[in-house]
């Protein structure tokens, strides 16, 4: 018995009428790795969101440290100037 094009079309029509059969067919045709791929992609997307948030926070902290360093440099410059004035 050969599988004819009409058989294929009948199968497709049956799968549309019975969506629960599609899941079973997927299990038969696809590997476990392919079946779990949507979940893996969701997990990666969530991990990327967390990473992006951590990078945003880190960037903000670096900006704050940069500003603090500028203030420290200015204070050191003023102190150095006062020491020079006191030395004279």
Secondary structure as UniProt FT lines:
FT   HELIX           5..17
FT   HELIX           19..29
FT   HELIX           32..87
//
